[in-house]
Structures are given as C-alpha cells and as structure tokens.
Amino acid sequence: MDNDAIPGTQSVARAARLLRLVSAAGTEGRHVVELAGDAHLTRPTAHRLLAALRREGLVDQDERTGRWVTGPELYLMGTVAAARYDITDIARDIVRSLAVRTEESAFLSVRRGDETVCLLREEGSFPIRSFVLSEGVRFPLGVASAGLAILAFLEPHDVDAYFDRHPELADRYGAAHGEKRLRARLRETAERGYAVNPGLIVEGSYGLGAAVFTREGHPQWALSLTGVEFRFAAERRAELGRILLAHAHQLSTRIAAGGR
C-alpha cells in the first residue's frame, strides 16, 4: 500500500520533519517562520503542528525568545533509543585505534534519517589535517564518505526513494552529486567495500568511509578517515581502505555481540 494512501501519513511526515529541524537547532531553538520555511510549510500549518507536538511534550517554546526547542518527552524517548543506537562507548577505542594506525583523523558517524551525524572525532598524529568533519556536523547521505558508504549498502528501493526525496543535491554540493554520477560512486563503493571522497566537499581534502552494520545487517553507522590529498595517493589509499574495513568489521562484530 502506498504510504500516501494511509490516512494521517502526510501529517506524521510533516511533524517528523519539524522535529528534526528543531532538534538540529540545538539549545538555541528556532522561530516558527524559519522552521516553516525549511519544512516547506505555511506558517499556520507549522504552528499548528508545533502546538500539537508541544501538547505531547515533544517540543517546547521558550517564553522569552519565542523560539521552539526540544521537549522533555523527546529527551526521555532519546534515552531509551540510545540503548540501541548510541554506540560511542563501545566504539571509542576502535576509532582511536584507527587514528593511531593510519595517523589520519578518524570518525564515527551515525545515520539519522537522510543524513549522517558525526559522533566521535579522534585526531591522527600527522600534523596537517582536514577539518571538514567534527562532532555534531551533519551531511546528507552520499555527500561525505561516511554517508556514501551507508547509502551504498542500503536496499535498492531505499536508494531510489532517497534520490526521489533529494533532487537538490547537485545544486547544493556541485555537479558531482547529481544522481547519475553519485550512483556510479555508489556502485564503486559497493564493489570496493569502502567509499572514497576525492575532495568533493573541500578541494584537497580526501575522505574514506566504511559502513558499520547492525546485527540484522543494516548500515546504521560508518567509520571514516579524512586527510590532505597527498596522503591519500592510490597505493596508500588502498592500504588505508584495508585498515578502515578491518576496524569497521571489528565494530560491526562488537555491535552484533551486544545485540544491537
């Protein structure tokens, strides 16, 4: 059955979009006009949905500034979800090991809807570094190497749906992120096992990413490396890829053993 034919689906999708936007704003929150614009909703519709979410405790409104912020019920839900999805404690030593072995900056990212969010960053010992990624930074799937690795191992119908939802990628991130060229990189990633971002976000800043899987085999997280271009020449890139995949496999195994 088409989701659009299910009563209430559109309202749920709109409310979920607003929740993500409010959450992304952090403790500062955002005004309803800004939220409505980014959610492609009219101001009255956005306000009506926010008011409904507020009644459920999922969002709140700062009485002094009028900005909308996350609510207490969302926090309680998040603490429960963290038991399943927050793997930072069991991943920290693996991220650190990856940075030590490669001397490059290493990261753990998690999939959140159509984005990846960086959870951990560990600096490598090489003195010249790339600062494209840091904790809390978000990118759409398929843009940074972590999201490219995750997108490459999603089911084909999920990939198709993602492209249907995001025709703007090329306009926002350049022609290399058009659907045809991005699909080609997805195929290369699936064949190679890890993703390569050859300076497509910031010129001269390379990234490698490898998916990390749930016990059921879904790509939910990714480990990645970033560094300057000359450190990612073809021969060394292959070695970095092998190290990255080994660490990603280690983390996937650890997650499966923990029942996540």
C-alpha positions, -999 to +999 in steps of 0.1 A: +000+000+000+013+034-009+022+054+022+004+085+007-029+065+008-026+058+046-047+084+065-025+107+085+008+098+068+013+133+055+008+149+089+032+125+105+058+132+079+055+169+084+056+166+121+087+144+119+104+170+096+097+197+122+111+176+150+143+170+131+146+208+124+140+217+160+165+191+171+191+203+147+188+238+161+202+226+194+196+246+226+192+279+208+160+268+191+144+284+160+114+307+153+084+293+136+090+313+104+124+297+100+110+262+107+081+267+083+104+278+055+128+249+059+100+224+062+082+238+031+051+245+052+029+276+056+034+293+089-001+284+102+004+248+094+039+247+110+025+265+141-004+241+144+019+210+142+043+225+167+015+232+191+003+196+188+039+184+194+041+207+224+010+192+239+027+158+237+059+171+253+080+166+222+088+203+217+086+234+239+086+271+233+109+295+251+086+321+265+113+348+264+125+344+228+095+326+212+119+300+198+109+264+196+132+238+213+131+201+220+108+190+248+112+167+278+093+138+263+118+137+234+146+135+258+130+105+276+125+088+243+161+095+233+175+079+264+156+047+256+167+048+219+203+054+230+204+019+244+200+006+209+217+032+187+243+050+208+275+030+203+300+057+212+312+039+244+319+006+226+333+024+195+357+049+212+387+026+214+382+014+178+381+050+165+412+058+185+430+027+171+420+037+136+436+071+141+468+056+156+472+030+128+467+055+100+480+087+115+449+104+100+418+119+117+392+091+123+355+095+129+323+076+139+291+088+123+255+076+126+227+076+102+198+099+112+171+098+085+186+111+053+217+125+070+248+113+088+258+130+121+294+128+133+295+114+169+333+110+176+365+125+162+400+113+170+429+133+157+458+115+140+494+122+146+501+137+111+504+175+117+485+186+086+448+178+090+414+183+073+387+200+093+357+192+071+342+169+098+338+174+135+314+162+162+279+173+155+284+181+118+257+167+095+258+159+058+232+143+035+238+107+027+260+104-003+279+136+003+306+128+029+324+095+027+305+081+057+271+088+041+283+075+008+293+042+025+260+039+042+239+048+011+258+022-010+247-006+013+210+003+016+184-017-002+179-005-039+144+007-033+156+028-003+183+043-025+157+051-052+134+067-026+163+088-013+171+103-048+134+110-052+134+130-020+166+149-027+168+162-063+187+193-049+220+176-041+237+187-073+226+223-067+238+223-031+270+203-034+280+205-071+275+186-103+295+156-089+265+149-066+240+146-095+221+113-094+239+097-123+274+104-110+265+097-075+250+063-084+283+055-102+302+062-069+277+040-050+284+011-073+322+016-069+318+018-032+298-015-030+324-032-052+354-018-033+338-022+002+346+014+012+338+049-001+362+075-014+355+112-014+382+128-036+380+163-024+344+169-034+334+188-003+366+208+002+392+208-026+423+189-015+406+172+015+401+134+009+379+110+029+374+073+031+343+057+047+332+022+056+297+012+067+291-004+102+262-027+104+235-037+129+231-073+140+204-076+112+228-063+086+216-028+082+241+000+076+235+023+106+269+038+113+302+045+095+338+048+103+358+073+082+392+089+077+400+124+064+432+140+054+450+161+028+452+149-008+489+139-010+484+115+020+457+096+000+476+086-031+463+055-048+488+030-032+484+043+003+447+047-002+443+010-008+462+003+025+441+028+044+410+012+030+421-023+042+427-009+077+394+010+077+374-021+067+391-042+093+381-017+120+346-014+107+342-052+107+355-052+143+329-027+153+301-045+135+311-077+152+311-059+186+277-044+180+262-078+169+276-094+201+259-067+221+226-074+205+222-041+187 
